[in-house]
Amino acid sequence: MRDLTYPPIIATAKAGFRALGQRFEMTGTEHVPRDGGVLLAFNHVSYLDFIYGGLAAHPSRRLVRFMAKREIFDHAVAGPVMRSMHHIEVDRGEGVASFHTAVEQLRSGEAVGIFPEATISRAMELKEFKTGAVRIAAAAGVPLVPVILWGTQRMMTKDHPRDFSRGKTIAIRVGAPIHPTGADPAAETTTLRARMSQMLAETIAAYPADEQPPGAWWVPASMGGGAPTLEEAAALDRTEQRERAKRRAPKRARR
């Protein structure tokens, strides 16, 4: 698979990280194999997770093909860039095509990235997982590697102003691979979520204390932070979905 735009985009992103004085705490990156198909499952706390998530595979010299919602591909600028990087378009209403595309890429030896929560977690802890990650890994016969991102939400996430001030720490924790069989996708998804919940708690505990004061808005309520609870976040998600549906209604009527 030819990559004309991906390498220079990575170089540009790294220059941006340096300009922002960001520090990276990366652990477990040896769990990403240097070759062969691998599916990386990420938590989702920020609009920037696609950018930082790929760093988990960088020590293994891999380029991650992320599964991303169709709306990004519909954008006049982002769409062509995403396609040039061979990311995978996901239609939330009809995911069969993206499922098969992901399986094809994995079988051909690519590294693919997926967000099992599907959307950003306002609670900053894990939402319920879709079963797609374990089903895709099982169908392709590849390892499923869990990855936790932390600190990205401090820059750009839902309900908070953007903050690109200098000196933030970005934590990336990679866990040991899981090997789904597909025999019981629900049970295997529960196992994946439990593993990633433990990794998330470990990542938050290890994050620099001077950057994460008690009650910080970006820390889960269950861990003493000021983020909404999972229940409160779910209510906010439902309100957002209703408002989005209202905005889209006139467009559908014109079609």
N, C-alpha and C positions, 0 to 999 in steps of 0.2 A: 504494500500500500504506500503510494508516494505521499510525502508530507512536505509541501513547499512552504506552507504558512505556519505550521505548528512550531517548528524550532525557533523562528524569529519572534513569534508571539511569546514563547517561553522566555527568551532572552530579554524582551521588553518588560515582561512581568517582573523578572528578577531585578532589573534596573529600578523598577518602581518600588520593590521591597527594600532595596538598599536606600533609595531616596527617602523612604519613610522610616528608616532606622529600625526596621523590624527585626526581632530576634526569633529564631525558630528552635523549638524543642521537639526533636523528632526521635521517636523510639520505635523499635520493631520493624524498621523498613526492610530488614533482611527476610521478612516473611513474604515479600513480593518476589515471585520467581523472575529470573532474568530472561526466560523465554517460555513459550507456550501460553495457551489461553489461561486467563485468570480474571475472575469477576471481583471487583472491589466494592464493598458495601459501605457507604458513608452515612453518618448522621447529618442532619441538615439544620443549621442554625443561622445561615447568612446567605444573602444573594451572591456572595463571593466564593462560596464553597467550591464551585467548579474550578475557579482559578487556583485556589490553594490545595484542593484535593489531589490534583495531579502530582504534587510534590512528593506524595507518599511513594510513588513509583519511580521517582527521578533517580535515586541511588541505584536502582536496578536498570536504569537506562530504558525505561518503558514510557510510551506515550499512551495516556488513558483516553479511551473513546467514551465520553459521558452520554448517558441516556438523559435527555432533557425535553421539557414540554414543548409542544408544537408552537406555542406562541412565540418562543424565542426564535424559531426558524422562520416565522412569518415576518420578523422585523427586517426592514430594508437593509440595514447594515449588519446586524448580528447574524441574520440567517445565512448569507453567503460565507461569513467567517466560520460559522459552526459547521457548515457542510464541507468547507475546505479542510477542516481538521478531522473530518470523518466522524463527528459525533452522531448520535442516533436520535432521530426525532420520535417523540412519544405522543400519541394521541390518546388522552386520558379516556375518551369515550370508546375508543377501539384500539386496544393495545396489541392485537395479534401480530400486525406487521412489524412493530418494534421488537416484539418478543423474538420473532424469527430472525430479524436482522442482527440482534444481539447474539443469538445462538450461532449464527453464521460467522460473525466476526470472532467469537471465542474459539470456534472450531478451527478457524484459520490461524490461530495463534495470537490474537490480539488481547490487550488488556482493556476491559470495559468497566466503567464506573456506573453505579446505580445508587439511588437514594430510596431505601425501602419505605421511608415515611411519606414519600411522594411530594410533600410540601414542607416549608420551613416550620420549625417548632417554635411557637411563641413562648412556650414554657421552658425552653432551653434544655429540656430533657426529652427522652425518646417518646414519640407518639406511637400509636399502634403501627405495626409494619404490614405492608402488603406482602403477599407470598411470592411475588414475581422474582425476587432475588434468588431464592432457593430453587424455584422451578427452572429458571434460566440456567443456573449453574449445573443442576442435575441433567437437564436436557443436553447441555454442551459437554458434560463430563469433565468439568474444570473445577479447581478449588475456589472457594468463596472466602475472601479475605476481608475481615471487618476493620474499619478505619474510623477513628474518632478525630474530629476537628474541634478545636476550642480556641476562642479569641477572635475568630473571624466575625462573630456577631457584634463585636464592639465597634466595628467599622460601618457595617451596613446590614440592617435587618428590618423586620417589620415593626412598625409603630414607634420607631426611634429615629432621630436625625442622624445623618451620616457624620462620621467622625474619623477623619484620616490624619489625625494628629500623630506625631512621630513617637517611636519607641515602644510600640505594642509588642507583646509576645504572642506568637502563634504556635500552638501545640498541635502536633500531629502524632497520634499513637496508632500503630498498626499491630493487629493481633494475629495469632496463629491461624492458619487456614482451617476452614470447615469443609467437609466433603459431603454435600447433600446427595441423597439417593433419589429423592422425588417420591419415595414411598408414602410419606406423610408430610406434605408441604406445610401444613399448619403447625405440626409439632416441631419441624425443623426451623420454621420461622420463629417460633417461641424460643428455641435454643439460641438462634442468632441474636435475637433481641436481648435475651438475658446476658449473653456474652458482651454485647456492646454496652449494655447498661452498667455492667461492672467496669468496663474500660472507661466509660464516661466519668464515673465516680472517681476512679484513679487519676484520670487526667485533671479533673477539677481540683482534687486534693493536692496534686503536684504543681499546680499553676502558681507562679510567683505571688506570694501573699500581698506584696506592696502594690500589685496591680489589680488585686481582687479583694477590695475591702468588704467587710460584713455588710450584707444587705444590697450589694451591687445589683443593678437591674438586670444584668446579663447572666446571673447565677440562678439556678432553679430554686423555687420556693422551698422544695423539700430538702434543700441543702443550705437553707438560711439566707437565700438570695431574695431579690425583689421581683423576679419574673413572675408572671401569672402561674397559677397552678394548672395542671393539665386540664381540669374541668373548666376553669376560666378561659384558658386558651382555646378550648374547643368551642365555647360560646362565641368568642371573638372570630374564630374561623367561620362559623355558621353565618354570622352577620356579614362578614366580608363576602362570602359566597352569594348571599342574597343580593347585596349591592352590585356585585359583578354581573349577576344575572339580569338585573334591571337595566344596567348600562348596555348589555348586549342585545336586549329585547328589540330595540328599534332597528338594529342592524339585521337581525333575523327577519324582521317584518318586511324589510326592503328587498330581501332576496327572492 
